[in-house]
Amino acid sequence: MLARAAVYLRMIKFSHSVFALPFAFTAALLAADGIPSWRKVFWITAAMVGGRSAAMGLNRVIDRKIDALNPRTSMRELPAGTIGRAEAAAFIAASVALFLYAAYMLNPLCLKLSPLALAVFVLYPYTKRFTWLSHLVLGTAIAGAPLGAWIALRGTFDGEIVPLALSVVFWLAGFDILYALQDVEFDKRAGLHSIPQRFGIRRSLLLSRMFHALTWLLLLLTAAVFDLGAAFHAGLIVVGVLLVYEHRLVKEDDLSRLDIAFFNMNGYISLTVFGFTLLDKVL
């Protein structure tokens, strides 16, 4: 049973939860102006697990034929036959049920907005078929983490949280551009759309840097909106260093350290934002 569970966790890239979940907790800290109740933390976490699992499951099912044609992804669980379509559908249904129930347990607005989040989860995989703006759609989906956590605590949608949500949009889009560099040739052959496929590697690297510079500025604006102190600003310095280092790892003629730039650096960035926000609220 544990081995089978590990297969499902690989299908949904469970380790990539490190990208969105810390931003949800960051927004929860800001919404509560301190440590939120453990009940809220539990149901926010449940909603994140259900929502992200549903989103990744949908992505894998919708893209299964494309994944089978791409040498880099042909051994993913669905194209390889490790998980069948019926099994994946049941997993998605269970994940959606968890997401909706957690939204119900949080507050009425969370429940009312949950179909919108699910619609974005379904939309994203298809955007690669018709627009190179797909990276921003993915960023919008992930930005649902801080938005949802804020609404879970406040019960309202408020403008204060928008800079943090936008920082997530551009942060995610920026490193998703880097991730897409490895599929440029395949995307051209398959008729798929991405910024690297549309603009080439050099311009894509520039756009990724611009997105991440905007991310940092939006985090700075978040600090101003919430009147955050020295701890958060120290975290911003760390985030800036990590972003610069991430882009030094990836060069036009050398993509060999792309995995480090994609996973390690961005995991550190999300955890840094959360960790220094927590410090700011408890010190």
C-alpha positions in Angstrom: 0.0 0.0 0.0 2.8 2.4 0.8 4.5 1.6 -2.5 1.2 2.4 -4.3 0.8 5.7 -2.4 4.3 6.6 -3.4 3.3 6.2 -7.1 0.4 8.6 -6.7 2.7 11.1 -4.9 5.1 10.9 -7.8 2.3 11.5 -10.2 1.3 14.8 -8.5 4.9 15.8 -7.8 4.2 16.0 -4.1 7.6 17.5 -3.4 6.6 20.6 -5.4 4.1 21.5 -2.7 6.9 23.5 -1.3 6.2 26.2 -3.9 2.6 27.1 -3.0 2.0 26.0 0.6 4.4 28.4 2.3 2.7 31.3 0.5 -0.7 30.2 1.8 0.7 30.1 5.3 2.3 33.6 4.7 -1.0 35.0 3.8 -2.6 33.3 6.8 -0.1 35.0 9.1 -0.8 38.4 7.5 -4.6 37.9 7.6 -4.5 36.9 11.3 -1.9 39.5 12.1 -0.1 36.8 14.0 -0.6 33.0 14.4 -4.0 31.8 13.1 -6.0 29.2 15.0 -4.9 25.6 14.5 -8.4 24.8 13.2 -7.9 27.3 10.4 -4.4 26.0 9.7 -5.7 22.5 9.4 -8.4 23.3 7.0 -6.2 25.6 4.9 -3.7 22.7 4.7 -6.5 20.3 3.7 -7.7 22.6 1.0 -4.2 23.0 -0.3 -3.6 19.3 -0.4 -6.9 18.6 -2.1 -6.7 21.5 -4.6 -3.1 20.9 -5.6 -3.6 17.1 -5.9 -6.7 17.7 -8.1 -4.8 20.3 -10.2 -1.8 18.0 -10.8 -4.1 15.0 -11.5 -6.0 17.0 -14.1 -2.8 18.2 -15.7 -1.5 14.6 -16.0 -4.8 13.3 -17.4 -5.3 16.2 -19.9 -1.6 16.1 -21.0 -1.2 12.3 -21.1 -1.0 12.0 -24.9 1.5 14.9 -25.1 3.6 13.4 -22.3 3.7 10.1 -24.1 5.3 11.8 -27.1 7.9 13.8 -25.2 11.0 11.8 -24.3 11.4 13.8 -21.1 7.9 12.9 -19.8 7.1 9.6 -21.5 7.8 7.7 -18.3 5.3 9.6 -16.2 2.8 7.4 -14.5 -0.1 7.7 -17.0 1.8 7.4 -20.3 3.9 4.6 -18.8 0.8 2.7 -17.6 1.8 2.7 -14.0 -1.5 4.4 -13.2 -4.6 3.9 -15.3 -7.0 6.6 -16.4 -9.8 5.2 -14.2 -7.5 5.3 -11.2 -6.4 8.8 -12.0 -10.0 9.9 -12.4 -10.9 8.4 -9.0 -7.9 10.2 -7.4 -9.0 13.5 -8.9 -12.5 13.0 -7.7 -11.3 12.3 -4.2 -9.0 15.3 -4.3 -11.8 17.6 -5.5 -14.1 16.3 -2.7 -11.4 17.1 -0.1 -10.9 20.5 -1.6 -14.6 21.4 -1.6 -15.2 20.0 1.9 -12.2 22.0 3.3 -13.6 25.1 1.6 -17.0 24.4 3.2 -15.3 24.1 6.6 -13.5 27.4 6.2 -16.3 29.8 5.4 -19.0 30.5 2.8 -16.9 32.7 0.5 -14.3 30.0 0.2 -17.0 27.5 -0.8 -18.5 30.0 -3.3 -15.2 30.7 -4.9 -14.0 27.0 -5.0 -15.5 26.3 -8.5 -13.6 29.2 -9.9 -10.3 27.7 -8.6 -11.3 24.4 -10.1 -12.0 26.1 -13.4 -8.5 27.5 -13.5 -7.0 24.1 -12.7 -8.8 22.7 -15.8 -8.0 25.6 -18.0 -4.2 25.7 -17.5 -3.2 22.5 -19.3 -5.2 23.6 -22.4 -3.5 27.1 -22.5 -0.3 25.5 -23.7 -2.2 24.5 -26.8 -3.0 28.1 -27.9 -1.0 30.8 -26.0 2.5 31.5 -24.8 0.9 33.2 -21.8 0.3 29.8 -20.2 3.1 30.6 -17.7 1.0 33.5 -16.3 -2.1 31.3 -16.1 -0.1 28.8 -14.1 1.1 31.6 -11.9 -2.5 32.7 -11.4 -3.5 29.2 -10.3 -0.7 29.1 -7.7 -1.6 32.6 -6.5 -4.9 31.1 -5.4 -2.9 29.8 -2.4 -2.3 33.1 -0.7 -5.7 34.5 -1.9 -7.5 31.4 -0.6 -5.7 31.5 2.8 -6.5 35.2 3.2 -10.2 34.6 2.5 -10.2 31.6 4.8 -9.1 33.9 7.7 -11.0 37.1 6.8 -14.0 35.8 5.0 -13.7 38.6 2.5 -11.6 39.5 -0.5 -9.5 42.6 0.3 -7.0 44.6 -1.7 -4.2 44.3 0.8 -3.4 40.8 -0.3 -3.2 41.6 -4.0 0.5 42.5 -4.0 1.4 39.2 -2.4 -0.8 37.3 -4.8 0.7 39.1 -7.8 4.2 38.4 -6.5 3.4 34.7 -6.7 2.0 35.1 -10.2 5.2 36.6 -11.5 7.5 34.4 -9.4 5.9 31.2 -10.6 5.7 32.4 -14.2 9.4 33.4 -14.1 10.6 30.0 -13.0 8.1 28.2 -15.2 9.8 30.0 -18.2 13.1 28.4 -17.0 11.4 25.0 -16.7 10.1 25.3 -20.3 13.5 25.9 -21.7 14.2 22.1 -21.7 11.2 21.5 -24.1 11.7 24.2 -26.7 12.4 21.8 -29.6 9.6 19.4 -28.6 7.1 22.3 -28.2 8.0 23.5 -31.8 7.4 20.0 -33.2 4.2 19.4 -31.2 2.7 22.8 -31.9 2.7 23.8 -28.2 3.1 27.3 -27.0 5.5 28.8 -24.4 7.6 31.9 -24.0 10.8 30.0 -24.9 9.2 28.5 -28.0 7.9 31.9 -29.0 10.8 34.2 -28.2 13.9 31.9 -28.0 16.2 31.1 -25.1 18.0 34.5 -24.8 14.8 36.6 -24.6 13.1 34.1 -22.4 15.9 34.4 -19.8 15.5 38.2 -19.9 11.7 37.9 -19.4 12.2 35.5 -16.5 14.6 38.0 -14.9 12.1 40.8 -15.4 9.3 38.7 -13.9 11.5 38.0 -10.8 12.5 41.6 -10.4 8.8 42.5 -10.4 8.2 39.7 -7.9 10.8 41.2 -5.5 9.2 44.7 -5.9 5.8 43.3 -5.2 7.1 41.7 -2.0 8.5 45.0 -1.0 5.1 46.6 -1.6 3.6 43.8 0.5 5.9 44.8 3.3 4.7 48.4 3.0 1.0 47.5 2.9 1.3 45.4 6.1 3.8 47.6 7.8 6.2 44.7 8.2 9.4 45.1 10.1 13.1 44.4 10.0 12.7 40.6 10.0 10.6 40.6 6.8 13.0 43.1 5.2 15.9 40.9 6.1 14.1 38.0 4.4 13.7 40.2 1.3 17.4 40.5 1.1 17.8 36.8 1.3 15.1 36.3 -1.4 16.9 38.8 -3.7 20.2 36.9 -3.3 18.4 33.6 -4.1 16.8 35.1 -7.2 20.1 36.5 -8.5 21.8 33.1 -7.8 19.0 31.2 -9.5 19.5 33.2 -12.7 23.3 32.8 -12.5 22.7 29.0 -12.6 21.0 29.1 -16.0 22.8 30.3 -19.1 21.8 30.4 -22.7 24.5 27.9 -23.6 24.3 25.9 -20.4 21.1 24.5 -19.0 22.8 21.7 -17.1 21.8 23.2 -13.7 18.2 23.9 -14.6 16.9 21.4 -12.0 18.7 23.2 -9.2 17.5 26.6 -10.4 13.9 25.3 -10.8 13.4 23.2 -7.6 16.0 24.0 -5.0 16.1 27.8 -5.4 12.4 28.3 -5.6 11.7 26.0 -2.7 14.2 28.1 -0.6 12.5 31.3 -1.8 9.0 30.3 -0.7 10.2 29.0 2.6 12.2 32.2 3.2 9.2 34.4 2.6 7.1 32.3 5.0 9.9 32.0 7.6 10.7 35.6 7.8 7.0 36.6 7.8 6.6 34.3 10.8 9.6 35.9 12.5 8.2 39.3 11.9 4.9 38.3 13.5 6.2 36.5 16.6 9.2 38.8 17.5 
